[in-house]
Amino acid sequence: MKIVLMIGWLLSVLSAFGQQEQKVVSLGEAIRLAQEQSLDAMVAKSQLRASYWQYRNYKADLLPNVKLTGTLPSFNRTLSSYLKEDGTYKYVSSNSISEQLSLSVTQNIPLTGGQLSLQSQLERVDQLDGERATEYMSVPFNVVLSQPLITANPLKWSMKIEPEKYKEAQQQFAVSMENVAIQAISYYFDLLLAMINVNIDKQNLASSEKLMQIAQGKRERGLISDNDLLQLKLNYLNASSSLIQTEQAYDQKMFALRNYLGYNDQVVIVPDIPGECPEIEVTFKHVMELASRNNPFRYDVVCRMLQAQQQVAQAKANWGFQADVYASIGYTGSDRDFKHTYRNLRNRESVSLGISIPILNWGKGRGQVELARSREEITRVQMEKETLNFEQEVLTAVKQYQEQNRLNEIVRLADTVAQKRYKTAYETFVLGQISVLDLNTAQTEQDNARRTYISQLYSSWVYFYTLRKLTLYDFEKKEDIIYEQEKY
């Protein structure tokens, strides 16, 4: 008895775990869920986050950098040689502990490409051998200027490129979200069409079974031929086979949409047939103006051309004569008493000019300049070609949307007519006034009309969101599509 009860309890538990929850999901809700929790949306958000921090790093290069460095402590026990007056070497031991601490404030100079630094330093050395003593050395104030005289000034180029790259990243994120919406629409209509195919096949199977029963009665009375009866049996078998296949396809489409929206396998999504996409008046001129203003392609063109120009400038700077200036001015002091280290300070100056003049490099410098110029020209031509392709893409999207609105009216009427025709054909066949072939034709046309209507409905929504993606413009609200920047 206990075993029976245990088996019953296990079966009830397994049954509870196997229960699935049906959830009706509209197209709008599917798009929202996909943009919130799909993996594609997560990738887009991560890419935007990376672009944000790249932009922040660029902004940090324009601000002062405060740095504290030190060695606390450094122990040194070594033997070193020195040359005596008689020309011989002698080794002496050194045993000391030193500590060093420095504070610097560094500022890049975007206008010239140089660097200005304000430094302060303190060092202490404790001699452990011989006459034990402690020495202090201080640099209370030191100004250092490092300036290349001939440079492409990378920071100045960054001031032109990085803001455009960040704008492109923000707009690209919006494009990615629209791509997520289009992918969600695709999965949604795939499941919707699979569900409709299952329903059609179930109806066809039930209808075939009923018609076969009616036909058997008619055959017994000699009202129909054996050929018509066999045809109805074949229809029944085909409907059974088709139902198995459509149910398998339905399970696959269910898994794809459920996985994309972030649901577990205990949820059965029931898609609802959406209404037709919003009807908006669009013209190529208007859409092209919006796309030219909002699409990230605009910023991509600017960035790539600026980067090509930067490479040319860098190649020219590296070609010929180069010179760098280094200047340092400040004060320094030393004493065995820490308090006296900052007294009786002495001037500390250092100026150097470094030069580099290529004597013979077999035309390598000129070759690098010409290579950079060639790449700049290639980039310019590619941008012109991609601009033409972009305009063609916009034109195609506008035409597809305009033509789709007219096509939707046709397939909607065809679906209504096909349903009425099949209903009439079914009633007429029951009365024995038409053949099985006529009934099959009416049924096939009804099924195809329903599938065509759903397919065209899918196309209209895709074309509508394609316009949104190209323009980053909400045609219903009549405003640009802007996503709020997350706080990182």
Secondary structure by P-SEA (a helix, b strand, c coil): caaaaaaaaaaaaaaaaabbbbbbbcaaaaaaaaacccaaaaaaaaaaaaaaaaaaaaaaaabbbbbbbbbcbbbbbbbbbbbccccbbbbbbbbbbbbbbbbbbbbbbccccbbbbbbcbbbbbbbcccccbbbbbbccbbbbbbbcccccaaaaaaaacaaaaaaaaaaaaaaaaaaaaaaaaaaaaaaaaaaaaaaaaaaaaaaaaaaaaaaaaaaaaccccaaaaaaaaaaaaaaaaaaaaaaaaaaaaaaaaaaaacccccbbbbbccccccbbbbbcaaaaaaaaacccaaaaaaaaaaaaaaaaaaaaaaaccbbbbbbbbbbcccccccccccccbbbbbbbbbbbbbbbccccaaaaaaaaaaaaaaaaaaaaaaaaaaaaaaaaaaaaaaaaaaaaaaaaaaaaaaaaaaaaaaaaaaaaaccccaaaaaaaaaaaaaaaaaaaaaaaaaaaaaaaaaaacccccccccccccccccc
